[in-house]
Amino acid sequence: MANILVVDDELGIRDLLCEILNDEGHTVEVAENAAQARAARHRERPDLVLLDIWMPDTDGVTLLKEWSATGALTMPVIMMSGHATIDTAVEATRIGALAFLEKPITLQKLLKAVELGLARGSLRKLTAPPASLAPQRVEGVLQLSEIADSPHLTATDSGPQTTQSFMLDKPLREGRDEYEKAYFEFHLAKENGSMTRVAEKTGLERTHLYRKLKQLGVNLARTKRS
């Protein structure tokens, strides 16, 4: 499962979120202020951050700006607050926050936001260029070819389809649909066509997954390994 950093100055909130997320199988790191959050971000490289807006030393929006300005905003961040205004939530989203949770946070909203954040984080890891332009593996699935010479994104798979290329100069919707189709075909082949395991792996409900595969024109029969 995922490594999640919870940043909140209230002990009760930290303990509650930690308990819920641990029950979901995640590993949780906690921080009560911005200084601890910086250290945990550097040390743990979290997959997702739940960040409180109002904290005594440095508020969450300021910390979010800092991470964004220094290139440290490489993971999805979900903001939390019981007193924030709409303007604050909009500003946080503009800076790079994925979502905003209003306290008191319900269990359903928390789990939905975390599910969305982790799915978005996984997609970002798969498609983000590496620090160097030299070709290299990313999460064992995707690799980036030399951008200056040829703007292609190449996916490798040990299954039936070994190579799939994506042109990065296409319209966003067209390129995204091509990537998503290859993404789901990869996981279907890897899981031998098991919709249950693919749903768990991709963070989608089975009904949504079926609808998505139909929309993308994925041939379910061809994705099963012989």
VEXDREN-2710 file (C-alpha; in Angstrom, 1 decimal):
% VEXDREN-2710
k/r/px/py/pz
1/MET/0.0/0.0/0.0
2/ALA/1.0/3.7/0.2
3/ASN/3.2/5.8/2.5
4/ILE/1.1/8.7/3.6
5/LEU/2.3/11.8/5.6
6/VAL/-0.3/13.4/7.9
7/VAL/0.6/17.0/8.9
8/ASP/-1.7/18.5/11.6
9/ASP/-0.9/20.4/14.8
10/GLU/-3.9/18.7/16.6
11/LEU/-3.0/15.4/18.3
12/GLY/-6.5/14.1/18.1
13/ILE/-6.7/14.6/14.3
14/ARG/-3.3/13.0/13.8
15/ASP/-4.2/10.0/15.8
16/LEU/-7.6/9.6/14.1
17/LEU/-6.3/9.8/10.6
18/CYS/-3.3/7.6/11.4
19/GLU/-5.7/4.9/12.8
20/ILE/-8.0/5.0/9.8
21/LEU/-5.2/4.9/7.2
22/ASN/-3.4/2.1/9.1
23/ASP/-6.6/0.1/9.1
24/GLU/-6.7/0.6/5.3
25/GLY/-3.2/-0.9/5.1
26/HIS/-1.2/2.2/4.5
27/THR/2.0/3.2/6.3
28/VAL/1.5/6.6/8.0
29/GLU/4.1/9.2/9.1
30/VAL/2.9/12.1/11.2
31/ALA/4.1/15.7/11.7
32/GLU/2.7/18.4/14.0
33/ASN/4.3/21.4/12.2
34/ALA/6.0/22.5/9.1
35/ALA/9.5/21.8/10.3
36/GLN/8.6/18.1/11.0
37/ALA/6.8/17.9/7.7
38/ARG/9.8/19.1/5.8
39/ALA/12.0/16.5/7.5
40/ALA/9.5/13.7/6.9
41/ARG/9.0/14.8/3.3
42/HIS/12.8/14.6/2.7
43/ARG/13.2/11.4/4.7
44/GLU/10.2/9.3/3.8
45/ARG/9.3/10.5/0.2
46/PRO/5.6/10.0/0.9
47/ASP/3.2/8.9/-1.8
48/LEU/0.6/11.4/-0.5
49/VAL/0.4/14.2/2.0
50/LEU/-2.6/15.3/4.1
51/LEU/-1.7/18.9/5.0
52/ASP/-3.5/21.1/7.6
53/ILE/-3.9/24.7/6.6
54/TRP/-3.8/26.4/10.0
55/MET/-0.6/25.6/11.9
56/PRO/1.3/27.7/14.5
57/ASP/4.7/28.2/12.9
58/THR/4.2/28.0/9.1
59/ASP/0.7/27.5/7.7
60/GLY/-0.1/24.8/5.2
61/VAL/-0.5/27.1/2.2
62/THR/2.9/28.6/2.8
63/LEU/4.5/25.2/3.1
64/LEU/2.7/24.1/-0.1
65/LYS/4.1/27.2/-1.9
66/GLU/7.6/26.4/-0.6
67/TRP/7.4/22.8/-1.9
68/SER/6.1/24.0/-5.2
69/ALA/8.8/26.7/-5.6
70/THR/11.7/24.3/-4.7
71/GLY/10.5/21.4/-6.9
72/ALA/9.6/19.3/-3.8
73/LEU/5.9/19.1/-4.8
74/THR/6.3/15.7/-6.4
75/MET/3.5/14.0/-4.6
76/PRO/-0.3/14.7/-4.4
77/VAL/-1.2/17.0/-1.5
78/ILE/-4.7/17.2/0.1
79/MET/-5.4/20.2/2.2
80/MET/-7.4/20.1/5.4
81/SER/-9.1/22.8/7.5
82/GLY/-12.1/23.6/9.6
83/HIS/-11.9/27.3/9.1
84/ALA/-10.5/28.0/5.7
85/THR/-12.4/30.2/3.2
86/ILE/-13.2/29.4/-0.4
87/ASP/-10.5/31.8/-1.4
88/THR/-7.9/29.8/0.6
89/ALA/-9.0/26.5/-0.9
90/VAL/-8.9/28.0/-4.4
91/GLU/-5.4/29.4/-3.8
92/ALA/-4.2/26.0/-2.5
93/THR/-5.6/24.3/-5.6
94/ARG/-3.9/26.9/-7.9
95/ILE/-0.6/26.3/-6.2
96/GLY/-0.8/22.5/-6.7
97/ALA/-3.0/20.9/-4.1
98/LEU/-5.1/18.1/-5.4
99/ALA/-8.2/18.5/-3.1
100/PHE/-9.5/20.2/0.0
101/LEU/-11.2/18.4/2.9
102/GLU/-13.3/20.4/5.4
103/LYS/-13.1/19.4/9.1
104/PRO/-14.6/17.4/10.7
105/ILE/-13.6/15.0/8.0
106/THR/-16.0/12.1/7.3
107/LEU/-14.6/8.6/6.8
108/GLN/-16.1/8.3/3.3
109/LYS/-14.7/11.7/2.1
110/LEU/-11.3/10.9/3.5
111/LEU/-11.0/7.5/1.8
112/LYS/-12.3/8.8/-1.5
113/ALA/-9.8/11.7/-1.4
114/VAL/-7.0/9.4/-0.5
115/GLU/-8.0/7.0/-3.3
116/LEU/-8.1/9.8/-5.8
117/GLY/-4.8/11.2/-4.6
118/LEU/-3.0/7.9/-4.8
119/ALA/-4.4/7.2/-8.3
120/ARG/-3.2/10.6/-9.5
121/GLY/0.2/10.1/-7.8
122/SER/0.6/6.7/-9.6
123/LEU/-0.2/8.3/-12.9
124/ARG/2.2/11.2/-12.3
125/LYS/5.0/8.7/-11.5
126/LEU/4.4/6.8/-14.7
127/THR/4.3/9.9/-17.0
128/ALA/6.7/12.3/-15.3
129/PRO/10.1/12.8/-17.0
130/PRO/13.1/11.6/-15.0
131/ALA/15.7/14.0/-13.7
132/SER/18.0/13.1/-16.5
133/LEU/17.0/13.0/-20.1
134/ALA/18.8/9.7/-20.6
135/PRO/16.4/6.8/-21.0
136/GLN/15.6/5.0/-17.8
137/ARG/13.0/2.8/-16.2
138/VAL/10.2/4.4/-14.2
139/GLU/8.5/2.1/-11.7
140/GLY/9.5/-0.8/-14.0
141/VAL/6.8/0.2/-16.5
142/LEU/7.6/3.4/-18.4
143/GLN/10.7/5.0/-19.8
144/LEU/11.3/8.4/-21.4
145/SER/13.3/8.6/-24.6
146/GLU/15.5/11.6/-25.5
147/ILE/13.1/14.5/-25.5
148/ALA/15.2/16.8/-27.6
149/ASP/15.5/14.2/-30.4
150/SER/12.2/12.5/-30.3
151/PRO/9.2/13.4/-28.1
152/HIS/8.0/9.9/-27.4
153/LEU/6.9/8.2/-24.2
154/THR/7.7/4.5/-24.3
155/ALA/6.0/1.8/-22.2
156/THR/7.6/-1.6/-21.8
157/ASP/5.8/-4.7/-20.7
158/SER/7.1/-8.2/-20.2
159/GLY/3.7/-9.5/-21.3
160/PRO/2.3/-10.1/-24.8
161/GLN/2.7/-6.5/-26.0
162/THR/6.4/-5.5/-25.5
163/THR/6.5/-1.9/-26.6
164/GLN/4.0/1.0/-27.0
165/SER/4.9/4.5/-28.0
166/PHE/3.0/7.7/-27.4
167/MET/3.5/10.9/-29.3
168/LEU/3.6/13.8/-26.9
169/ASP/2.8/16.5/-29.5
170/LYS/-0.8/15.3/-29.9
171/PRO/-3.9/17.0/-28.5
172/LEU/-4.2/16.2/-24.8
173/ARG/-7.4/14.2/-24.9
174/GLU/-6.2/12.0/-27.8
175/GLY/-2.8/11.4/-26.1
176/ARG/-4.4/10.7/-22.7
177/ASP/-6.9/8.1/-24.2
178/GLU/-4.0/6.3/-25.9
179/TYR/-2.0/6.2/-22.6
180/GLU/-5.0/5.1/-20.5
181/LYS/-5.8/2.3/-23.0
182/ALA/-2.2/1.0/-22.9
183/TYR/-2.2/1.4/-19.1
184/PHE/-5.3/-0.7/-18.5
185/GLU/-4.2/-3.3/-21.1
186/PHE/-0.9/-3.6/-19.3
187/HIS/-2.5/-4.2/-15.9
188/LEU/-5.1/-6.6/-17.4
189/ALA/-2.3/-8.7/-19.0
190/LYS/-0.3/-8.6/-15.8
191/GLU/-3.3/-9.8/-13.7
192/ASN/-4.3/-12.4/-16.3
193/GLY/-7.6/-10.5/-17.1
194/SER/-8.8/-10.4/-13.4
195/MET/-11.1/-7.4/-13.2
196/THR/-11.1/-7.6/-9.4
197/ARG/-7.3/-7.4/-9.1
198/VAL/-7.1/-4.6/-11.8
199/ALA/-9.8/-2.7/-9.9
200/GLU/-7.7/-2.9/-6.7
201/LYS/-4.5/-2.1/-8.5
202/THR/-5.8/1.0/-10.3
203/GLY/-8.1/2.2/-7.5
204/LEU/-11.3/2.1/-9.5
205/GLU/-14.6/0.5/-8.7
206/ARG/-15.4/-2.5/-10.9
207/THR/-18.4/-0.7/-12.5
208/HIS/-16.4/2.3/-13.3
209/LEU/-13.5/0.1/-14.6
210/TYR/-15.8/-1.8/-17.0
211/ARG/-17.3/1.5/-18.2
212/LYS/-13.8/3.0/-18.7
213/LEU/-12.5/-0.1/-20.6
214/LYS/-15.6/0.0/-22.9
215/GLN/-15.1/3.7/-23.5
216/LEU/-11.4/3.2/-24.4
217/GLY/-12.2/0.2/-26.7
218/VAL/-10.1/-2.3/-24.7
219/ASN/-10.5/-5.9/-25.9
220/LEU/-10.8/-7.9/-22.7
221/ALA/-10.4/-11.2/-24.5
222/ARG/-7.0/-10.2/-25.9
223/THR/-5.6/-9.0/-22.5
224/LYS/-5.6/-12.5/-20.9
225/ARG/-2.3/-14.3/-21.0
226/SER/-2.3/-17.7/-22.6
END
